[in-house]
Amino acid sequence: TLGNTYGYKIEGASEPSQATPGAFDIKFVDKNTTEMGAGKYTGDTPSEYFTPSSFCWGDTCDDEATRKDSGNIELSGIWIAKFEIAGRLSEELQSIPLLKRPTDSIYNISTMFNHIRSQLNGNNGSNNYGLKGSYDAHMIKNTEWGAMAYLSQSKYGKYGNRNYSGPNKKIYRNNRIVNTNIEEVLQAGCSGGSPKPNNAFYCQYEYNSGLEGTGASTTGTVYGIYDTNGASVEYVMGGVTAYISKSGFTKLPEKRYYNSYNMQGNQYITKIKGDGTSADETTRFYEERYDIPNTVMSWMFRGGLGVLDGGIFFIDTMDGANAANWSTRFTLAVL
């Protein structure tokens, strides 16, 4: 739940504002406890908790009226890849630090989605990386990115890490600077040692190199998730999915694999709490870019773009078509 307008202040942090937002109040509950409050409170007492739909697996989880449908499963949690995917999707999927993005990595959304589903779920004879039991590996959804963002902006995330103060509470930038040697500058698990982009053409700090390196993770430690501010642009499965002509999909997968939004003019009709959009009034947190999808630029991407001031609350849109050096990450739902 989000306190007041911009969250509550933790020691060492700046006064909560749109440019320097405060903390979400998060509590952990059993998977059989699903709270459907407003997700926002006024004053100093946390209340109105909301369990995001990212912790529900099924085709009707995003609608509060149908979340309890018998076909939906409440999850204990989700596992999100620590680093964005690097290497070539046609080869083994890799989420490892310091791996570079090849210059010929040009994929649309459906290619990313289908490679993840095929490789990580052990289909078609592919290696399923030792995963066992009942699980579903898939391309990250917008709501799942939102859960990651809100946890990072809590006492459990980098915002609550007392090794960082003031503007350095924001996740540090993994610089993405386009030049003639692009392989040298798109690299997972790097940090510029600051929330802001700069003109470095190399990996200034590796993911585990002191506070400058770990400051690029969602916890400010080596145990967090990296590359959520910069490096490659990351497509998520979410947008105005009635318009799929350029995405590569001829037919969308089951609804559980994406978040669908309807628009009226330049406003959402569909609002999904916990997704990092207007439903929780978190738009423009850290003054990051917020552009909503439409019938042309219908798919969302997160994290940042080029030299723009990006971050984990950054949202922009694209048509879902082939894009050079864009990436994504995968998520596991344990069922």
Phi, psi and omega in degrees: 000145185257121182283142178050222181266319186239018179093174182260156186272137173253148181309132180092351181268161175287164176299129183304131178203178177298322181285330181225072186295156179269201190267146161281143173268117185241137172232154180256134183227165174297151183297342178275357177257111180240114182260137187237040178286187184286345181076012183209143177224164179241136182097203187256359184254117179297136177199184176055044178294151178225129176271113186299153180290351174295343178258024175230133182244114181167177186276347184234026184289330188286341179265119182302331182287337184243006184301326182275012177304149186297336181279351182268148181240126173280133186257148173290333181176181176228155178247122182249135181307136186291326179233151175295156182293131174239188184070196180257136180295335181287346177257196178297135174293134182225128173239079183224154183287153171068016175272134186270156175271123178294154181292340183259021178280088183236109185220151170263178185297318184294325178296314178301311182301312185291324178295318179295313180299318183289311186287311189282341178265006174072022179279162174056031178078005181286159178287130177259019168061030175078004179290137183229166177084196182264112182210167176222115177265134186203167176290139186301137177268165179297322179294326179290322173298320179300318178299319178296318181295317184290324177294322179295331182262045180221179179293344179272350184251197182297327179302326180271359181279116187284358173284350181235145181221164176052225183294342180283000170293334178289145180298134183291154184280135164262106191295138175235094181247120183276125173215192185288346180242062191298333180298334183279348188241353174253099190216125182293147172075025177252164181217143173269000179075016182201154176292340186267148174289152174221186187262026178290142179248030182203171178281100185293314179226129175284162191304334185246019186262079177067191182294334178294323180279313182288345177295350178269008179254167183288347178246351186075010176233173180292347183273358182275187179258137187252170171070024178271356173231089177100206195057223181286151170294139184243114171293144169237159178277090179183145178155197176276081193283004171290343182246099188239008192301327183259358185281344185097344176283132167268335176212136180289151175289185178302151187299336181297343185266001180206162175254126184252132182239141171251148185236156169224108188066234178252027181236145173290135163271316177279129174231131182238111180299140177089007184260000179081017177249208187287348183298329181250009180057038178258007182296140179067020170304141187058016181059032179278160183299140177220105180234126186269151182290159179217192185287347177257298175271083196261351183246145182272147164226156189233164169101323182142169183212116175055231183268004177294154180284099186262193179158179187290342176263001180293132175224128173220179187228155178212169184274000178087000184281178178306133179219131183287131173064021171274160184219191176197191170212165184250160182227146175245130170255119179267117191262000000 
